[in-house]
Amino acid sequence: MARRKKTKRISFKLRTSPKRKKLRWPLPPLTSILKVLAVVCICAAVVAALYFVEKYVRSTTPIKTGPLVLEDVPGWVTAELRTKIFAAAGYKNIELDEKAARLVAENLASVGWLDNVKVQTTHDNILISGQWRKPLALIKSGYNKFYVDAERVVLDFVPMPKLPLVHITGVTVTKIPNVGKVIEKQDIAAAVTILSAMAQMDKSVTPDRPLLDEVDRIDLSNFDGLHNNRQPHIILYAKDNTEIIWGAEFGCWQKYLEATDEEKLAKLYSYYKEYGSLLGGAKYINLRDPQNTVHLPVDKY
């Protein structure tokens, strides 16, 4: 029997790369973690404490306040007008800081009585200054009354017993502009121009006894010859109803062959200085005729 040949089994063992060991960082001890948490908590507590302390100090520290003060107030300004200005400002006693001053300035910006308003904070009060608009004439339109100044700026009505205001009559105002705005009407502009010229003459010629103090109204019902072109276009009336016949509006004297505007003013003030008053004299004072002699007081009788 034949012998079987022994065969060797050859086995191959594949070599694999060794497994990488995971790196593990050593964990900090529990005490270190607790210390860090403790520090964080302490810092948070300190911040919170400072916040509440500051809030408490603010709430317990009295806020310094002060009154509003108007500077350089003209003598004709009444207590009622002062009260009106303070009411418009929106405050009585306020914090003395720049924010409050800015708010007051914003509130007063729409007040017609003051122009170029400036508000300044001091240690004791808040100062308000500006250019006061002085009423020149009073206008009535229906149930409404308002003033205009020399620039025709509309001012709301407040009794002005210290000012001898001239009434502008014979005009119709369908829509009154807002306070602080200019009224655009030719007849009112003509009246304001004449009154402003007379106010300037008062300052230079009769500062102690202003002629305008004796003028009651200026009538514009026949302005620009509305009803009769031959009749005087503008007439002023003294407080005893003496007529002061002006004639055409400023700058139009040549068109109607009248005396110049300067001649009219010179005639009027010559009469006033000579007789000392517009009252109790002539029936009328005619200024428009360049050849006319002013009527004397004896003409009344």
ZAGU-643478 format. One record per residue (C-alpha): residue in one letter; y, x, z. Coordinates in steps of 0.05 Angstrom, whole numbers, plus 5000, padded with zeros to 4 digits. Layout:
<nodes>
aYXZ/...
</nodes>
This chain:
<nodes>
m500050005000/a506350314978/r511450455031/r518150125026/k523950575019/k528750525075/t535750375052/k541850555094/r546950035104/i553650315100/s558949905133/f566350025126/k571149855183/l578049715159/r583250045201/t589149605218/s595749805244/p596349755319/k599849135346/r607049235365/k608449095436/k614248615449/l620048935484/r622048575547/w628648705580/p628148725654/l630948085684/p636748175732/p635148025803/l636847335829/t641947615877/s646147895820/i646247215785/l648446875849/k653947385859/v656747255789/l656546505799/a660046585865/v665646995833/v666546475778/c666845905829/i671946275871/c676446405811/a676145675790/a677745465861/v683845935864/v686545675797/a685644955820/a688945105886/l695045425852/y695744825805/f695744325862/v700444755904/e705444805846/k704844055835/y705943925908/v712044385911/r715044035851/s714043355882/t716843545949/t722743965923/p728843515913/i731243485840/k738543685835/t742543145802/g749943035788/p754942545760/l757842505691/v765042745687/l770042595631/e774843165616/d781943135589/v782442375592/p789042105563/g793341675608/w792341055565/v784841045578/t783140475625/a777840435679/e774139925637/l773840405578/r771240965624/t765740495648/k764040345575/i763341085559/f758841205619/a754540605601/a753840875530/a751741555558/g745841195590/y746141535658/k749941565723/n746742115763/i742142545722/e738443205727/l742843795715/d739244115658/e740144235584/k735243685565/a739443165601/a745843435569/r742743375500/l740542655512/v747542465536/a750642785473/e745842395429/n747541745464/l754941855456/a754542045383/s755241315362/v761141165408/g767341075365/w772341245421/l770341975424/d769842455366/n766743155366/v763243015432/k761143625473/v756743575535/q756044165583/t751744245646/t754744575708/h752044695778/d754944035803/n755743555744/i755343435670/l762043495634/i763643065573/s769443255528/g771743065459/q777542805418/w779742115440/r781341615385/k787741245403/p788340525378/l794140415332/a793639685315/l789739055334/i786438615282/k783737915294/s778537625246/g776036945267/y773537005338/n772837755332/k778038275354/f777939015341/y782439615337/v783740135284/d786440825295/a790941245250/e784841415207/r782740675202/v776640805246/v774140155277/l774140125354/d771139555394/f775839125434/v777439335505/p783839085539/m789239615532/p795139405576/k798040105575/l798840125499/p804039725460/l799339555402/v801939255338/h798038665310/i796138675237/t796437965211/g795437615144/v788937975128/t781837715119/v776038145140/t769437855116/k765138405145/i767438855202/p764539565197/n760639855255/v764540185311/g766440885291/k766440735216/v772640695171/i774740015146/e776040045071/k781339515056/q787639675016/d792139205055/i789939475123/a790640185096/a797840015076/a799439755145/v796340355180/t800240835136/i806840505155/l805140475229/s802841205229/a809341425197/m813241035250/a809041355305/q810842045278/m818241855277/d817641615349/k815042305370/s820442685334/v826542225339/t825541745398/p820142045443/d823041735507/r823741025479/p818740925421/l821140425370/l814040175361/d814239905433/e818739355407/v814639175345/d809938585354/r806438525287/i806138725214/d804838155166/l800838275102/s800037555078/n804137705015/f801238405005/d801938654934/g805638004917/l799537574929/h803536934936/n810337124907/n811637794875/r819137724885/q818637634960/p817638235007/h810438465005/i810438735077/i814538495136/l814538745208/y816738305266/a819938525330/k817838215396/d823737725392/n821437545321/t826837945286/e824638085215/i824138815191/i823438755116/w819539355092/g817639145021/a812239484979/e806839925007/f807840675015/g808541034949/c810240404908/w817740364921/q819640594851/k815440054818/y819639524852/l826339904850/e826539944926/a829040484972/t824341074981/d819641065040/e823641615073/e830041215065/k826840605096/l824741005157/a831641335163/k835140655159/l830640345212/y831340915262/s838840975249/y839540245267/y835140335329/k838940935355/e845740625342/y844339955375/g839140185425/s834139635408/l831139195354/l831738595399/g837438105406/g841138365345/a840838175272/k836737615243/y833438115199/i833638855180/n832838965106/l830039645089/r827839565017/d834539514980/p837140224967/q844239964963/n843639495022/t847339615087/v843139445148/h845238785178/l849138875241/p848138475306/v854338055290/d850837785228/k846537365274/y852536915293/
</nodes>
